[in-house]
Amino acid sequence: MIKISNPNIDNAEIETVEKVLSERSLCGGSYTEVFESDFKKYIGVPHACCTSSGTTALMSIMKSLELPSKTKVITTCFSFIATTNAILYADYT
């Protein structure tokens, strides 16, 4: 297997994940609101929206582009199927 990442996870990250999980709200809640607020400030945009998965994030991005139907979109062959599915979902080719 080709290793493509080496995450650096320490006790602070583990403790934060435990706090989020104890809130019993994986798709919202106070941590989501704080993250969205901090993230939009960090990248300098007026809005930020967390999604439930990478797939829904890709679908949201593709739909938000509002390109004409059947627009050709190029992607990499070294990706997850969700990349192509998001393109197809948005009615691009």
DOPATOR-590946 format. One record per residue (C-alpha): residue number from 1; y, x, z; residue in three letters. Coordinates in Angstrom, 2 decimals, decimal comma, padded with zeros to 5 digits, always signed. Layout:
BEGIN
<koldo num="NUM" y="Y" x="X" z="Z" residu="ALA"/>
...
//
This chain:
BEGIN
<koldo num="1" y="+000,00" x="+000,00" z="+000,00" residu="MET"/>
<koldo num="2" y="+003,51" x="+001,21" z="-000,82" residu="ILE"/>
<koldo num="3" y="+005,76" x="+001,01" z="+002,23" residu="LYS"/>
<koldo num="4" y="+009,14" x="-000,36" z="+001,17" residu="ILE"/>
<koldo num="5" y="+010,87" x="-000,59" z="+004,55" residu="SER"/>
<koldo num="6" y="+010,86" x="+000,85" z="+008,04" residu="ASN"/>
<koldo num="7" y="+012,63" x="-001,59" z="+010,38" residu="PRO"/>
<koldo num="8" y="+014,25" x="-000,19" z="+013,50" residu="ASN"/>
<koldo num="9" y="+013,67" x="-002,85" z="+016,16" residu="ILE"/>
<koldo num="10" y="+014,54" x="-002,04" z="+019,76" residu="ASP"/>
<koldo num="11" y="+014,51" x="-004,02" z="+023,00" residu="ASN"/>
<koldo num="12" y="+017,98" x="-005,52" z="+022,37" residu="ALA"/>
<koldo num="13" y="+016,74" x="-007,19" z="+019,17" residu="GLU"/>
<koldo num="14" y="+013,56" x="-008,40" z="+020,85" residu="ILE"/>
<koldo num="15" y="+015,53" x="-009,89" z="+023,76" residu="GLU"/>
<koldo num="16" y="+017,90" x="-011,67" z="+021,37" residu="THR"/>
<koldo num="17" y="+015,01" x="-013,15" z="+019,40" residu="VAL"/>
<koldo num="18" y="+013,49" x="-014,40" z="+022,66" residu="GLU"/>
<koldo num="19" y="+016,82" x="-016,09" z="+023,55" residu="LYS"/>
<koldo num="20" y="+017,01" x="-017,76" z="+020,14" residu="VAL"/>
<koldo num="21" y="+013,41" x="-018,97" z="+020,37" residu="LEU"/>
<koldo num="22" y="+013,95" x="-020,31" z="+023,90" residu="SER"/>
<koldo num="23" y="+016,80" x="-022,47" z="+022,53" residu="GLU"/>
<koldo num="24" y="+014,14" x="-024,34" z="+020,49" residu="ARG"/>
<koldo num="25" y="+016,43" x="-024,69" z="+017,48" residu="SER"/>
<koldo num="26" y="+015,44" x="-022,42" z="+014,62" residu="LEU"/>
<koldo num="27" y="+017,62" x="-024,07" z="+011,96" residu="CYS"/>
<koldo num="28" y="+020,85" x="-024,43" z="+013,86" residu="GLY"/>
<koldo num="29" y="+022,11" x="-024,12" z="+017,37" residu="GLY"/>
<koldo num="30" y="+024,62" x="-021,89" z="+019,07" residu="SER"/>
<koldo num="31" y="+023,26" x="-018,61" z="+017,74" residu="TYR"/>
<koldo num="32" y="+023,45" x="-019,88" z="+014,16" residu="THR"/>
<koldo num="33" y="+027,05" x="-020,97" z="+014,62" residu="GLU"/>
<koldo num="34" y="+028,03" x="-017,61" z="+016,13" residu="VAL"/>
<koldo num="35" y="+026,24" x="-015,70" z="+013,37" residu="PHE"/>
<koldo num="36" y="+027,88" x="-017,73" z="+010,58" residu="GLU"/>
<koldo num="37" y="+031,30" x="-017,25" z="+012,16" residu="SER"/>
<koldo num="38" y="+030,87" x="-013,51" z="+012,72" residu="ASP"/>
<koldo num="39" y="+029,34" x="-012,98" z="+009,27" residu="PHE"/>
<koldo num="40" y="+032,13" x="-014,72" z="+007,35" residu="LYS"/>
<koldo num="41" y="+034,71" x="-012,67" z="+009,25" residu="LYS"/>
<koldo num="42" y="+032,76" x="-009,46" z="+008,60" residu="TYR"/>
<koldo num="43" y="+032,59" x="-009,99" z="+004,82" residu="ILE"/>
<koldo num="44" y="+036,02" x="-011,61" z="+004,59" residu="GLY"/>
<koldo num="45" y="+035,18" x="-015,03" z="+003,18" residu="VAL"/>
<koldo num="46" y="+036,23" x="-018,51" z="+004,30" residu="PRO"/>
<koldo num="47" y="+032,70" x="-019,93" z="+004,60" residu="HIS"/>
<koldo num="48" y="+029,16" x="-018,83" z="+005,46" residu="ALA"/>
<koldo num="49" y="+026,00" x="-020,88" z="+005,68" residu="CYS"/>
<koldo num="50" y="+022,64" x="-019,87" z="+007,09" residu="CYS"/>
<koldo num="51" y="+019,56" x="-021,12" z="+005,29" residu="THR"/>
<koldo num="52" y="+016,04" x="-021,69" z="+006,51" residu="SER"/>
<koldo num="53" y="+014,52" x="-019,06" z="+004,22" residu="SER"/>
<koldo num="54" y="+015,19" x="-016,54" z="+001,50" residu="GLY"/>
<koldo num="55" y="+013,93" x="-019,10" z="-001,01" residu="THR"/>
<koldo num="56" y="+016,51" x="-021,72" z="-000,01" residu="THR"/>
<koldo num="57" y="+019,19" x="-019,02" z="+000,02" residu="ALA"/>
<koldo num="58" y="+018,34" x="-018,06" z="-003,56" residu="LEU"/>
<koldo num="59" y="+018,28" x="-021,72" z="-004,64" residu="MET"/>
<koldo num="60" y="+021,67" x="-022,34" z="-003,03" residu="SER"/>
<koldo num="61" y="+023,14" x="-019,30" z="-004,75" residu="ILE"/>
<koldo num="62" y="+021,79" x="-020,30" z="-008,15" residu="MET"/>
<koldo num="63" y="+023,06" x="-023,89" z="-007,84" residu="LYS"/>
<koldo num="64" y="+026,47" x="-022,75" z="-006,58" residu="SER"/>
<koldo num="65" y="+027,02" x="-020,67" z="-009,74" residu="LEU"/>
<koldo num="66" y="+027,29" x="-023,91" z="-011,74" residu="GLU"/>
<koldo num="67" y="+026,27" x="-022,16" z="-014,94" residu="LEU"/>
<koldo num="68" y="+025,45" x="-024,28" z="-017,99" residu="PRO"/>
<koldo num="69" y="+021,90" x="-025,59" z="-018,24" residu="SER"/>
<koldo num="70" y="+019,41" x="-023,17" z="-019,83" residu="LYS"/>
<koldo num="71" y="+021,61" x="-020,12" z="-019,11" residu="THR"/>
<koldo num="72" y="+019,55" x="-016,96" z="-019,44" residu="LYS"/>
<koldo num="73" y="+019,16" x="-015,13" z="-016,12" residu="VAL"/>
<koldo num="74" y="+017,63" x="-011,66" z="-015,87" residu="ILE"/>
<koldo num="75" y="+015,74" x="-010,57" z="-012,77" residu="THR"/>
<koldo num="76" y="+013,44" x="-007,76" z="-011,74" residu="THR"/>
<koldo num="77" y="+009,67" x="-007,85" z="-012,12" residu="CYS"/>
<koldo num="78" y="+009,37" x="-006,27" z="-008,65" residu="PHE"/>
<koldo num="79" y="+010,21" x="-009,38" z="-006,66" residu="SER"/>
<koldo num="80" y="+008,76" x="-012,39" z="-004,91" residu="PHE"/>
<koldo num="81" y="+008,01" x="-015,57" z="-006,89" residu="ILE"/>
<koldo num="82" y="+010,90" x="-017,32" z="-005,12" residu="ALA"/>
<koldo num="83" y="+013,34" x="-015,32" z="-007,25" residu="THR"/>
<koldo num="84" y="+012,01" x="-016,83" z="-010,46" residu="THR"/>
<koldo num="85" y="+011,53" x="-020,25" z="-008,88" residu="ASN"/>
<koldo num="86" y="+015,19" x="-020,37" z="-007,86" residu="ALA"/>
<koldo num="87" y="+016,23" x="-019,63" z="-011,44" residu="ILE"/>
<koldo num="88" y="+013,96" x="-022,36" z="-012,77" residu="LEU"/>
<koldo num="89" y="+015,06" x="-024,82" z="-010,05" residu="TYR"/>
<koldo num="90" y="+018,66" x="-024,42" z="-011,17" residu="ALA"/>
<koldo num="91" y="+017,56" x="-025,24" z="-014,74" residu="ASP"/>
<koldo num="92" y="+018,26" x="-021,76" z="-016,05" residu="TYR"/>
<koldo num="93" y="+015,81" x="-019,73" z="-018,13" residu="THR"/>
//
